[in-house]
Amino acid sequence: MAERKMVFRCQQCGHTSPKWLGRCPECQSWHSMVEEVSVRSAGRGAERIVRDNRPVLLSEIPTASDTRMLSGLGEWDRVLGGGLIPGSLVLLAGDPGIGKSTILLQALARMTHDKQVLYVSGEESPQQLKLRANRLGLASSGLYILSETSLEAVMETIERRSPDIVAVDSIQTLCATSIDVAPGSISQVRECASRLMRTAKESSVSIFLVGHVTKEGSIAGPRVLEHLVDTVLYLEGDRTHSFRLLRAVKNRYGSTNEVGVFEMKESGLEEVANPSQLLLAERPTGVSGSVVSCAVEGTRPLLVELQALVSSTGWMQPRRTSMGVDNNRLSLLLAVLEKKLGLNFAQQDVFVNVAGGVRLLEPAADLAMTTALMSTYLDRPLPHDLIVWGEVGLAGEIRGVGHSALRMMEAQKMGFSSCLVPKSNAEQLSRDLGVECMGVRSLHDVIEVLFNGK
């Protein structure tokens, strides 16, 4: 018999408590403790399955074949590390309405010519999925649709049909009858994901899990899902823009921090062959506060436009607003500019934006951000053919960054004739690229080279 008792479980980290707490002592989340039923087996060893599972030498283990399944979507396959590995468990997460179901349906429909695919939807009916497939122009004979929220029914279907690929949209809608709690709770997510993981490893079935993102920007039940799966993909982007970035933040079978670029159209998400050209298509000329930088996402160089605006404020506390860059990093760079160059932002509102809805995570965007701030503060436009990258330290020094040759080749391909980079990077770059390279060691060198000492 099973022993049932009531416990309070944190919906963010899974911490349990015999009584209700306003704040979780493990992850410090407020009002996250929810009452659930805990089921404990009366005899732990009574139903244990004894298997002939003995340790073996690493040298005696046969090498598994690295045969990857390709979808035909180049950006999708590249983010996965060159294709989908059989038996892998992949988590696809993103904001509501960002296009998770759309891109997953597109990728799976392309794989049905030689693979059997089962698409499990707990949020849409088969008729709704049919309408979406017609809108996307998808015609596939090997894509099976199952509208179900019961985990046991899904597992029975997988066992009966033996598909090559399974997609669960979404994991928060699945419900295991062995746990008497609501779907989407931390216990249900853990149990459903664990059983699907065992199925994937034992049957060599590749499984996609679609995960919802909370208002704080993390996956619901993050520690449970991200630790279980083999690959974590985030679909990012501003819904007001057409760009979507598919980012791999964990991949046991490929490179992490790889990025695929898509554009949302009426026919679905389409690959962007040259995202730099599209991002810079509407860049203004002769305007202060605008500068182009080169970010490297995984193995891909990406030219983006950073815009800065500094204006006087009548408030006691000036605003510091950033879109696409870390707000804390902006505050740090403003303090460095005030201390080392004497620029006064105490009574100035400061706004920084990365055009196109792209997020810059690497410190190589520091020099471009400070250059844009200098330009708008002094109201001096920068040359239209200038590209900037580099890291800025607290002492005002300009530090070198990686992938300089890759960034320079992308800048040359897009027609930029001059670049402002750290001195250490400028000494390593080839002089045969046809781009004027200006190396700087500090912010004083930057203001001398670009603005002639103010």
C-alpha positions as a Markdown table, in Angstrom:
| # | Residue | x | y | z |
|---|---|---|---|---|
| 1 | Met | 0.0 | 0.0 | 0.0 |
| 2 | Ala | 1.1 | 3.6 | -0.5 |
| 3 | Glu | 1.2 | 6.2 | 2.2 |
| 4 | Arg | -0.3 | 9.5 | 1.3 |
| 5 | Lys | 0.3 | 12.8 | 3.1 |
| 6 | Met | 0.0 | 16.5 | 2.4 |
| 7 | Val | 3.1 | 18.6 | 2.0 |
| 8 | Phe | 3.9 | 22.1 | 0.7 |
| 9 | Arg | 6.2 | 22.1 | -2.3 |
| 10 | Cys | 7.9 | 25.2 | -3.9 |
| 11 | Gln | 6.8 | 25.5 | -7.5 |
| 12 | Gln | 10.2 | 27.1 | -8.5 |
| 13 | Cys | 12.8 | 24.7 | -7.0 |
| 14 | Gly | 10.8 | 21.8 | -5.6 |
| 15 | His | 11.7 | 22.3 | -1.9 |
| 16 | Thr | 9.2 | 20.5 | 0.4 |
| 17 | Ser | 8.0 | 21.6 | 3.8 |
| 18 | Pro | 5.4 | 20.0 | 6.2 |
| 19 | Lys | 3.9 | 23.4 | 6.7 |
| 20 | Trp | 3.1 | 26.5 | 4.6 |
| 21 | Leu | 5.9 | 29.1 | 4.4 |
| 22 | Gly | 5.5 | 32.5 | 2.8 |
| 23 | Arg | 9.0 | 32.4 | 1.5 |
| 24 | Cys | 10.9 | 29.3 | 0.2 |
| 25 | Pro | 14.1 | 28.8 | 2.3 |
| 26 | Glu | 15.8 | 27.2 | -0.7 |
| 27 | Cys | 15.4 | 29.6 | -3.6 |
| 28 | Gln | 14.0 | 32.6 | -1.6 |
| 29 | Ser | 10.9 | 32.8 | -3.8 |
| 30 | Trp | 7.8 | 34.5 | -2.2 |
| 31 | His | 4.4 | 32.8 | -2.3 |
| 32 | Ser | 5.6 | 29.7 | -4.2 |
| 33 | Met | 4.7 | 27.0 | -1.7 |
| 34 | Val | 1.6 | 25.0 | -2.9 |
| 35 | Glu | -0.1 | 22.2 | -1.1 |
| 36 | Glu | 0.3 | 18.8 | -2.8 |
| 37 | Val | -0.2 | 15.1 | -2.1 |
| 38 | Ser | 3.0 | 13.2 | -1.5 |
| 39 | Val | 2.8 | 9.5 | -2.2 |
| 40 | Arg | 5.3 | 7.2 | -0.6 |
| 41 | Ser | 5.5 | 3.5 | -1.3 |
| 42 | Ala | 5.1 | 1.3 | 1.9 |
| 43 | Gly | 7.9 | -1.1 | 1.0 |
| 44 | Arg | 10.7 | 0.5 | -0.9 |
| 45 | Gly | 12.4 | -2.7 | -1.8 |
| 46 | Ala | 9.4 | -4.8 | -2.4 |
| 47 | Glu | 8.9 | -4.0 | -6.0 |
| 48 | Arg | 12.5 | -3.4 | -7.0 |
| 49 | Ile | 13.4 | -4.8 | -10.4 |
| 50 | Val | 16.7 | -6.7 | -10.3 |
| 51 | Arg | 18.6 | -6.3 | -13.5 |
| 52 | Asp | 21.9 | -7.8 | -14.7 |
| 53 | Asn | 23.5 | -4.3 | -14.7 |
| 54 | Arg | 27.2 | -4.7 | -14.0 |
| 55 | Pro | 30.0 | -2.1 | -14.4 |
| 56 | Val | 32.1 | -2.4 | -17.6 |
| 57 | Leu | 35.4 | -1.0 | -18.6 |
| 58 | Leu | 35.3 | 2.2 | -20.6 |
| 59 | Ser | 37.6 | 0.7 | -23.2 |
| 60 | Glu | 35.2 | -2.2 | -23.7 |
| 61 | Ile | 32.1 | -0.1 | -24.4 |
| 62 | Pro | 31.2 | -0.1 | -28.1 |
| 63 | Thr | 31.2 | 3.3 | -29.8 |
| 64 | Ala | 27.7 | 4.5 | -30.6 |
| 65 | Ser | 27.0 | 5.8 | -34.1 |
| 66 | Asp | 26.7 | 9.5 | -34.4 |
| 67 | Thr | 24.1 | 9.4 | -37.1 |
| 68 | Arg | 22.2 | 12.6 | -36.9 |
| 69 | Met | 18.7 | 13.2 | -38.3 |
| 70 | Leu | 18.5 | 16.3 | -40.5 |
| 71 | Ser | 15.4 | 18.4 | -40.9 |
| 72 | Gly | 16.5 | 20.5 | -43.9 |
| 73 | Leu | 16.3 | 23.7 | -41.9 |
| 74 | Gly | 19.9 | 24.7 | -41.8 |
| 75 | Glu | 19.6 | 27.1 | -38.8 |
| 76 | Trp | 17.7 | 24.5 | -36.8 |
| 77 | Asp | 20.1 | 21.7 | -37.5 |
| 78 | Arg | 23.2 | 23.9 | -36.8 |
| 79 | Val | 21.8 | 24.9 | -33.4 |
| 80 | Leu | 21.3 | 21.2 | -32.5 |
| 81 | Gly | 24.9 | 20.6 | -33.3 |
| 82 | Gly | 24.5 | 19.3 | -36.9 |
| 83 | Gly | 21.2 | 17.4 | -36.5 |
| 84 | Leu | 19.1 | 15.5 | -34.0 |
| 85 | Ile | 20.7 | 12.6 | -32.1 |
| 86 | Pro | 18.5 | 9.4 | -31.8 |
| 87 | Gly | 17.5 | 8.9 | -28.2 |
| 88 | Ser | 18.1 | 12.6 | -27.2 |
| 89 | Leu | 15.7 | 14.7 | -25.0 |
| 90 | Val | 15.4 | 18.3 | -26.2 |
| 91 | Leu | 13.7 | 21.1 | -24.4 |
| 92 | Leu | 12.4 | 24.0 | -26.5 |
| 93 | Ala | 11.5 | 27.1 | -24.4 |
| 94 | Gly | 10.4 | 30.6 | -25.1 |
| 95 | Asp | 7.8 | 33.3 | -24.3 |
| 96 | Pro | 4.1 | 32.7 | -25.1 |
| 97 | Gly | 3.4 | 33.4 | -28.8 |
| 98 | Ile | 7.0 | 33.7 | -29.8 |
| 99 | Gly | 6.7 | 30.8 | -32.3 |
| 100 | Lys | 7.8 | 27.6 | -30.5 |
| 101 | Ser | 5.0 | 25.4 | -31.8 |
| 102 | Thr | 5.4 | 26.9 | -35.3 |
| 103 | Ile | 9.1 | 26.2 | -35.7 |
| 104 | Leu | 8.8 | 22.8 | -34.1 |
| 105 | Leu | 5.9 | 21.8 | -36.5 |
| 106 | Gln | 7.9 | 23.1 | -39.5 |
| 107 | Ala | 11.1 | 21.2 | -38.5 |
| 108 | Leu | 9.2 | 17.9 | -37.8 |
| 109 | Ala | 7.1 | 18.0 | -41.0 |
| 110 | Arg | 10.4 | 18.2 | -43.0 |
| 111 | Met | 11.6 | 15.0 | -41.3 |
| 112 | Thr | 8.6 | 12.8 | -42.1 |
| 113 | His | 9.9 | 11.7 | -45.5 |
| 114 | Asp | 12.0 | 9.0 | -43.9 |
| 115 | Lys | 11.0 | 9.2 | -40.2 |
| 116 | Gln | 7.8 | 8.5 | -38.3 |
| 117 | Val | 6.9 | 11.5 | -36.1 |
| 118 | Leu | 4.3 | 11.7 | -33.3 |
| 119 | Tyr | 3.2 | 15.2 | -32.3 |
| 120 | Val | 1.4 | 15.2 | -28.9 |
| 121 | Ser | -0.5 | 18.4 | -28.2 |
| 122 | Gly | -2.2 | 19.2 | -24.9 |
| 123 | Glu | -3.1 | 22.7 | -25.9 |
| 124 | Glu | -4.6 | 22.4 | -29.4 |
| 125 | Ser | -7.0 | 20.1 | -31.1 |
| 126 | Pro | -6.1 | 18.1 | -34.2 |
| 127 | Gln | -8.3 | 20.5 | -36.2 |
| 128 | Gln | -6.4 | 23.5 | -35.0 |
| 129 | Leu | -3.1 | 21.9 | -35.8 |
| 130 | Lys | -4.4 | 21.1 | -39.3 |
| 131 | Leu | -5.3 | 24.7 | -39.8 |
| 132 | Arg | -1.8 | 25.8 | -38.8 |
| 133 | Ala | -0.2 | 23.2 | -41.1 |
| 134 | Asn | -2.3 | 24.5 | -44.0 |
| 135 | Arg | -1.3 | 28.0 | -43.2 |
| 136 | Leu | 2.4 | 27.0 | -43.2 |
| 137 | Gly | 2.0 | 25.0 | -46.4 |
| 138 | Leu | 3.1 | 21.8 | -44.7 |
| 139 | Ala | 2.1 | 18.5 | -46.4 |
| 140 | Ser | 3.5 | 15.4 | -44.8 |
| 141 | Ser | 2.2 | 11.8 | -44.7 |
| 142 | Gly | 4.3 | 10.6 | -41.8 |
| 143 | Leu | 3.3 | 13.1 | -39.1 |
| 144 | Tyr | 0.8 | 11.7 | -36.6 |
| 145 | Ile | -1.2 | 14.1 | -34.3 |
| 146 | Leu | -2.3 | 13.1 | -30.8 |
| 147 | Ser | -4.4 | 15.5 | -28.7 |
| 148 | Glu | -3.8 | 14.1 | -25.2 |
| 149 | Thr | -2.9 | 15.2 | -21.7 |
| 150 | Ser | -2.6 | 11.9 | -20.0 |
| 151 | Leu | 1.0 | 10.7 | -19.7 |
| 152 | Glu | 0.0 | 7.0 | -19.5 |
| 153 | Ala | -2.0 | 7.4 | -22.8 |
| 154 | Val | 1.0 | 9.1 | -24.5 |
| 155 | Met | 3.4 | 6.4 | -23.3 |
| 156 | Glu | 1.0 | 3.6 | -24.5 |
| 157 | Thr | 0.9 | 5.3 | -28.0 |
| 158 | Ile | 4.7 | 5.6 | -28.1 |
| 159 | Glu | 5.0 | 1.9 | -27.3 |
| 160 | Arg | 2.4 | 0.8 | -29.8 |
| 161 | Arg | 3.5 | 2.9 | -32.8 |
| 162 | Ser | 7.3 | 3.1 | -32.1 |
| 163 | Pro | 7.9 | 6.5 | -33.7 |
| 164 | Asp | 11.4 | 7.8 | -34.4 |
| 165 | Ile | 10.6 | 11.3 | -33.0 |
| 166 | Val | 8.0 | 12.5 | -30.5 |
| 167 | Ala | 7.1 | 16.1 | -29.7 |
| 168 | Val | 5.2 | 17.1 | -26.5 |
| 169 | Asp | 3.6 | 20.5 | -26.6 |
| 170 | Ser | 3.7 | 21.3 | -23.8 |
| 171 | Ile | 5.2 | 19.4 | -20.9 |
| 172 | Gln | 3.2 | 21.6 | -18.4 |
| 173 | Thr | -0.1 | 20.1 | -19.8 |
| 174 | Leu | 0.8 | 16.4 | -19.2 |
| 175 | Cys | -0.6 | 14.8 | -16.2 |
| 176 | Ala | 0.5 | 11.5 | -14.6 |
| 177 | Thr | -2.4 | 9.8 | -12.7 |
| 178 | Ser | 0.0 | 8.3 | -10.1 |
| 179 | Ile | 0.4 | 11.8 | -8.7 |
| 180 | Asp | -2.6 | 13.5 | -7.3 |
| 181 | Val | -1.6 | 17.1 | -8.1 |
| 182 | Ala | -2.6 | 19.6 | -10.8 |
| 183 | Pro | -0.9 | 19.6 | -14.2 |
| 184 | Gly | 2.0 | 22.0 | -14.5 |
| 185 | Ser | 3.1 | 21.7 | -10.8 |
| 186 | Ile | 6.7 | 20.9 | -10.0 |
| 187 | Ser | 5.8 | 17.3 | -9.1 |
| 188 | Gln | 4.0 | 16.6 | -12.3 |
| 189 | Val | 6.7 | 18.2 | -14.5 |
| 190 | Arg | 9.4 | 16.2 | -12.7 |
| 191 | Glu | 7.5 | 12.9 | -13.0 |
| 192 | Cys | 6.4 | 13.4 | -16.7 |
| 193 | Ala | 9.9 | 14.5 | -17.8 |
| 194 | Ser | 11.6 | 11.7 | -16.0 |
| 195 | Arg | 9.4 | 9.0 | -17.5 |
| 196 | Leu | 9.8 | 10.5 | -21.0 |
| 197 | Met | 13.6 | 10.6 | -20.5 |
| 198 | Arg | 13.7 | 6.9 | -19.6 |
| 199 | Thr | 11.6 | 6.2 | -22.7 |
| 200 | Ala | 14.0 | 8.2 | -24.9 |
| 201 | Lys | 17.1 | 6.4 | -23.6 |
| 202 | Glu | 15.7 | 2.9 | -23.5 |
| 203 | Ser | 13.9 | 3.0 | -26.9 |
| 204 | Ser | 16.2 | 5.5 | -28.8 |
| 205 | Val | 13.3 | 7.8 | -29.5 |
| 206 | Ser | 14.1 | 11.4 | -29.9 |
| 207 | Ile | 11.7 | 13.5 | -27.8 |
| 208 | Phe | 11.1 | 17.3 | -27.9 |
| 209 | Leu | 9.6 | 19.0 | -24.9 |
| 210 | Val | 8.0 | 22.4 | -25.2 |
| 211 | Gly | 8.4 | 24.4 | -22.0 |
| 212 | His | 6.6 | 27.6 | -20.9 |
| 213 | Val | 8.6 | 30.6 | -19.7 |
| 214 | Thr | 7.5 | 32.4 | -16.6 |
| 215 | Lys | 7.2 | 36.2 | -16.3 |
| 216 | Glu | 10.7 | 36.3 | -14.8 |
| 217 | Gly | 12.1 | 34.8 | -18.0 |
| 218 | Ser | 12.9 | 31.3 | -16.7 |
| 219 | Ile | 11.4 | 28.0 | -17.7 |
| 220 | Ala | 8.6 | 26.9 | -15.4 |
| 221 | Gly | 10.3 | 24.3 | -13.2 |
| 222 | Pro | 13.7 | 25.2 | -14.5 |
| 223 | Arg | 16.0 | 23.1 | -12.2 |
| 224 | Val | 13.9 | 20.0 | -13.0 |
| 225 | Leu | 13.7 | 20.3 | -16.8 |
| 226 | Glu | 17.2 | 21.8 | -17.6 |
| 227 | His | 19.0 | 19.1 | -15.6 |
| 228 | Leu | 17.1 | 16.2 | -17.1 |
| 229 | Val | 17.3 | 17.0 | -20.8 |
| 230 | Asp | 20.2 | 16.7 | -23.2 |
| 231 | Thr | 19.7 | 20.0 | -25.0 |
| 232 | Val | 18.0 | 23.3 | -24.0 |
| 233 | Leu | 16.9 | 25.6 | -26.8 |
| 234 | Tyr | 15.6 | 29.1 | -26.2 |
| 235 | Leu | 13.5 | 30.9 | -28.9 |
| 236 | Glu | 14.1 | 34.6 | -28.3 |
| 237 | Gly | 12.9 | 37.8 | -29.8 |
| 238 | Asp | 10.5 | 40.7 | -29.5 |
| 239 | Arg | 7.1 | 39.9 | -30.7 |
| 240 | Thr | 6.9 | 43.4 | -32.2 |
| 241 | His | 9.9 | 42.5 | -34.4 |
| 242 | Ser | 10.1 | 39.9 | -37.1 |
| 243 | Phe | 13.4 | 38.5 | -35.9 |
| 244 | Arg | 13.6 | 35.3 | -33.8 |
| 245 | Leu | 16.8 | 33.9 | -32.4 |
| 246 | Leu | 17.1 | 30.2 | -31.6 |
| 247 | Arg | 19.8 | 29.8 | -28.9 |
| 248 | Ala | 21.3 | 26.6 | -27.5 |
| 249 | Val | 22.3 | 27.2 | -23.9 |
| 250 | Lys | 23.0 | 23.5 | -23.2 |
| 251 | Asn | 23.9 | 20.7 | -25.6 |
| 252 | Arg | 25.5 | 17.4 | -24.7 |
| 253 | Tyr | 26.0 | 16.5 | -28.4 |
| 254 | Gly | 27.2 | 19.8 | -29.8 |
| 255 | Ser | 28.4 | 23.4 | -29.3 |
| 256 | Thr | 26.7 | 25.6 | -26.7 |
| 257 | Asn | 25.8 | 29.2 | -27.3 |
| 258 | Glu | 25.0 | 28.4 | -30.9 |
| 259 | Val | 22.4 | 30.7 | -32.5 |
| 260 | Gly | 20.0 | 30.3 | -35.5 |
| 261 | Val | 18.4 | 33.4 | -37.0 |
| 262 | Phe | 14.8 | 33.2 | -38.3 |
| 263 | Glu | 12.3 | 35.8 | -39.6 |
| 264 | Met | 8.6 | 35.5 | -38.8 |
| 265 | Lys | 6.4 | 35.7 | -41.9 |
| 266 | Glu | 2.8 | 34.8 | -42.8 |
| 267 | Ser | 4.1 | 31.4 | -44.0 |
| 268 | Gly | 5.9 | 30.7 | -40.7 |
| 269 | Leu | 9.5 | 31.1 | -39.6 |
| 270 | Glu | 12.0 | 31.4 | -42.5 |
| 271 | Glu | 15.8 | 31.1 | -42.3 |
| 272 | Val | 17.8 | 34.3 | -42.6 |
| 273 | Ala | 20.8 | 33.7 | -44.8 |
| 274 | Asn | 22.4 | 37.1 | -44.1 |
| 275 | Pro | 21.1 | 38.5 | -40.8 |
| 276 | Ser | 23.7 | 41.3 | -40.7 |
| 277 | Gln | 22.3 | 42.8 | -43.9 |
| 278 | Leu | 18.8 | 42.6 | -42.7 |
| 279 | Leu | 19.6 | 44.1 | -39.3 |
| 280 | Leu | 21.4 | 47.1 | -40.9 |
| 281 | Ala | 19.0 | 47.7 | -43.7 |
| 282 | Glu | 17.2 | 50.7 | -42.1 |
| 283 | Arg | 20.2 | 52.2 | -40.3 |
| 284 | Pro | 20.1 | 56.0 | -40.3 |
| 285 | Thr | 23.0 | 58.1 | -41.6 |
| 286 | Gly | 24.6 | 61.2 | -40.1 |
| 287 | Val | 22.9 | 60.7 | -36.7 |
| 288 | Ser | 24.7 | 60.9 | -33.4 |
| 289 | Gly | 24.4 | 58.0 | -31.0 |
| 290 | Ser | 24.4 | 55.3 | -33.7 |
| 291 | Val | 27.2 | 52.8 | -34.0 |
| 292 | Val | 27.6 | 49.3 | -35.5 |
| 293 | Ser | 29.2 | 46.4 | -33.6 |
| 294 | Cys | 30.0 | 42.8 | -34.4 |
| 295 | Ala | 28.8 | 40.2 | -32.0 |
| 296 | Val | 29.7 | 36.5 | -32.2 |
| 297 | Glu | 26.9 | 34.1 | -31.3 |
| 298 | Gly | 28.4 | 30.6 | -31.2 |
| 299 | Thr | 30.3 | 30.4 | -34.5 |
| 300 | Arg | 28.3 | 33.1 | -36.3 |
| 301 | Pro | 29.4 | 36.8 | -36.5 |
| 302 | Leu | 26.4 | 39.2 | -36.4 |
| 303 | Leu | 26.5 | 42.9 | -37.2 |
| 304 | Val | 24.1 | 44.9 | -35.1 |
| 305 | Glu | 23.3 | 48.6 | -34.6 |
| 306 | Leu | 23.6 | 50.1 | -31.1 |
| 307 | Gln | 21.7 | 53.3 | -30.5 |
| 308 | Ala | 22.1 | 55.6 | -27.5 |
| 309 | Leu | 20.2 | 58.7 | -26.4 |
| 310 | Val | 21.2 | 61.2 | -23.7 |
| 311 | Ser | 18.8 | 63.9 | -22.8 |
| 312 | Ser | 18.3 | 66.3 | -19.9 |
| 313 | Thr | 15.8 | 65.3 | -17.2 |
| 314 | Gly | 13.8 | 67.3 | -14.7 |
| 315 | Trp | 13.5 | 64.4 | -12.3 |
| 316 | Met | 15.6 | 64.0 | -9.2 |
| 317 | Gln | 16.4 | 60.4 | -10.2 |
| 318 | Pro | 17.5 | 60.2 | -13.9 |
| 319 | Arg | 16.3 | 57.1 | -15.9 |
| 320 | Arg | 18.7 | 54.4 | -17.1 |
| 321 | Thr | 16.9 | 52.2 | -19.7 |
| 322 | Ser | 18.4 | 49.6 | -21.9 |
| 323 | Met | 16.9 | 47.2 | -24.5 |
| 324 | Gly | 19.1 | 44.3 | -25.7 |
| 325 | Val | 22.0 | 44.9 | -23.3 |
| 326 | Asp | 22.3 | 44.3 | -19.5 |
| 327 | Asn | 21.2 | 47.3 | -17.5 |
| 328 | Asn | 23.8 | 46.7 | -14.9 |
| 329 | Arg | 26.5 | 46.8 | -17.6 |
| 330 | Leu | 25.1 | 50.1 | -18.8 |
| 331 | Ser | 25.4 | 51.6 | -15.3 |
| 332 | Leu | 28.9 | 50.3 | -15.0 |
| 333 | Leu | 30.0 | 51.9 | -18.3 |
| 334 | Leu | 28.4 | 55.2 | -17.4 |
| 335 | Ala | 30.3 | 55.3 | -14.1 |
| 336 | Val | 33.6 | 54.7 | -16.0 |
| 337 | Leu | 32.8 | 57.5 | -18.5 |
| 338 | Glu | 32.1 | 59.9 | -15.7 |
| 339 | Lys | 35.2 | 59.0 | -13.7 |
| 340 | Lys | 37.8 | 58.7 | -16.5 |
| 341 | Leu | 36.5 | 61.2 | -19.1 |
| 342 | Gly | 34.6 | 63.7 | -16.9 |
| 343 | Leu | 31.3 | 63.2 | -18.8 |
| 344 | Asn | 28.4 | 64.2 | -16.5 |
| 345 | Phe | 25.3 | 62.0 | -16.6 |
| 346 | Ala | 24.0 | 63.0 | -13.2 |
| 347 | Gln | 21.1 | 65.0 | -14.7 |
| 348 | Gln | 20.8 | 63.1 | -17.9 |
| 349 | Asp | 18.3 | 60.4 | -18.9 |
| 350 | Val | 20.2 | 57.6 | -20.7 |
| 351 | Phe | 18.6 | 55.2 | -23.2 |
| 352 | Val | 20.4 | 52.4 | -25.0 |
| 353 | Asn | 18.8 | 50.1 | -27.6 |
| 354 | Val | 20.0 | 47.3 | -29.9 |
| 355 | Ala | 18.0 | 47.6 | -33.1 |
| 356 | Gly | 16.1 | 44.6 | -34.3 |
| 357 | Gly | 15.3 | 43.1 | -31.0 |
| 358 | Val | 18.7 | 41.3 | -30.6 |
| 359 | Arg | 20.2 | 40.7 | -27.2 |
| 360 | Leu | 23.9 | 41.2 | -26.7 |
| 361 | Leu | 25.4 | 39.0 | -24.0 |
| 362 | Glu | 29.1 | 39.2 | -24.5 |
| 363 | Pro | 31.3 | 42.1 | -23.2 |
| 364 | Ala | 32.6 | 42.8 | -26.7 |
| 365 | Ala | 29.8 | 45.3 | -27.0 |
| 366 | Asp | 31.2 | 47.5 | -24.3 |
| 367 | Leu | 33.3 | 49.7 | -26.6 |
| 368 | Ala | 30.4 | 50.1 | -29.0 |
| 369 | Met | 28.1 | 51.1 | -26.2 |
| 370 | Thr | 30.6 | 53.7 | -24.7 |
| 371 | Thr | 31.3 | 55.1 | -28.2 |
| 372 | Ala | 27.6 | 55.5 | -28.9 |
| 373 | Leu | 27.2 | 57.3 | -25.5 |
| 374 | Met | 30.1 | 59.6 | -26.3 |
| 375 | Ser | 28.6 | 60.4 | -29.7 |
| 376 | Thr | 25.1 | 61.3 | -28.4 |
| 377 | Tyr | 26.6 | 63.2 | -25.4 |
| 378 | Leu | 28.8 | 65.4 | -27.6 |
| 379 | Asp | 26.2 | 65.3 | -30.5 |
| 380 | Arg | 28.8 | 64.2 | -32.9 |
| 381 | Pro | 27.9 | 61.6 | -35.5 |
| 382 | Leu | 30.3 | 58.7 | -36.1 |
| 383 | Pro | 31.5 | 57.7 | -39.6 |
| 384 | His | 29.0 | 55.6 | -41.4 |
| 385 | Asp | 31.6 | 53.0 | -42.4 |
| 386 | Leu | 33.0 | 52.5 | -38.9 |
| 387 | Ile | 32.5 | 49.3 | -36.9 |
| 388 | Val | 33.5 | 48.9 | -33.2 |
| 389 | Trp | 34.1 | 46.1 | -30.7 |
| 390 | Gly | 36.0 | 45.6 | -27.5 |
| 391 | Glu | 35.7 | 45.2 | -23.8 |
| 392 | Val | 35.9 | 48.1 | -21.4 |
| 393 | Gly | 37.4 | 47.7 | -17.9 |
| 394 | Leu | 36.8 | 49.7 | -14.7 |
| 395 | Ala | 40.1 | 51.5 | -15.1 |
| 396 | Gly | 39.0 | 52.8 | -18.6 |
| 397 | Glu | 41.3 | 50.3 | -20.4 |
| 398 | Ile | 40.2 | 48.6 | -23.6 |
| 399 | Arg | 40.7 | 44.8 | -23.4 |
| 400 | Gly | 40.9 | 42.4 | -26.3 |
| 401 | Val | 38.2 | 40.0 | -27.2 |
| 402 | Gly | 38.1 | 36.7 | -29.1 |
| 403 | His | 37.2 | 35.9 | -32.8 |
| 404 | Ser | 38.6 | 39.2 | -34.1 |
| 405 | Ala | 39.5 | 37.8 | -37.5 |
| 406 | Leu | 36.0 | 36.4 | -37.8 |
| 407 | Arg | 34.5 | 39.7 | -36.9 |
| 408 | Met | 36.8 | 41.6 | -39.4 |
| 409 | Met | 35.9 | 39.3 | -42.2 |
| 410 | Glu | 32.1 | 39.9 | -41.6 |
| 411 | Ala | 32.7 | 43.6 | -41.5 |
| 412 | Gln | 34.6 | 43.6 | -44.7 |
| 413 | Lys | 31.9 | 41.5 | -46.4 |
| 414 | Met | 29.3 | 44.1 | -45.4 |
| 415 | Gly | 31.4 | 46.9 | -46.8 |
| 416 | Phe | 32.9 | 48.6 | -43.7 |
| 417 | Ser | 36.2 | 50.2 | -44.4 |
| 418 | Ser | 37.4 | 51.2 | -40.9 |
| 419 | Cys | 37.2 | 49.6 | -37.4 |
| 420 | Leu | 37.9 | 50.7 | -33.9 |
| 421 | Val | 39.2 | 47.7 | -31.8 |
| 422 | Pro | 41.5 | 47.0 | -28.8 |
| 423 | Lys | 45.2 | 47.5 | -29.5 |
| 424 | Ser | 45.9 | 43.8 | -28.8 |
| 425 | Asn | 43.4 | 42.7 | -31.4 |
| 426 | Ala | 44.6 | 45.3 | -34.0 |
| 427 | Glu | 48.1 | 43.8 | -33.7 |
| 428 | Gln | 46.8 | 40.3 | -34.6 |
| 429 | Leu | 44.7 | 41.2 | -37.5 |
| 430 | Ser | 46.0 | 40.9 | -41.0 |
| 431 | Arg | 46.7 | 44.0 | -43.0 |
| 432 | Asp | 45.6 | 42.4 | -46.2 |
| 433 | Leu | 41.9 | 42.6 | -45.5 |
| 434 | Gly | 41.5 | 46.1 | -46.9 |
| 435 | Val | 40.0 | 47.6 | -43.7 |
| 436 | Glu | 41.6 | 50.5 | -41.8 |
| 437 | Cys | 42.2 | 49.2 | -38.3 |
| 438 | Met | 42.5 | 51.7 | -35.4 |
| 439 | Gly | 43.8 | 50.1 | -32.2 |
| 440 | Val | 43.1 | 51.9 | -28.8 |
| 441 | Arg | 44.3 | 51.1 | -25.3 |
| 442 | Ser | 42.0 | 53.3 | -23.3 |
| 443 | Leu | 38.9 | 55.5 | -23.4 |
| 444 | His | 41.2 | 58.5 | -23.8 |
| 445 | Asp | 42.5 | 57.1 | -27.0 |
| 446 | Val | 38.9 | 56.6 | -28.2 |
| 447 | Ile | 37.9 | 60.2 | -27.7 |
| 448 | Glu | 41.1 | 61.4 | -29.3 |
| 449 | Val | 40.7 | 59.2 | -32.4 |
| 450 | Leu | 37.0 | 59.8 | -33.0 |
| 451 | Phe | 36.3 | 63.2 | -31.5 |
| 452 | Asn | 39.7 | 64.9 | -31.5 |
| 453 | Gly | 39.8 | 65.2 | -27.7 |
| 454 | Lys | 36.2 | 66.6 | -27.6 |
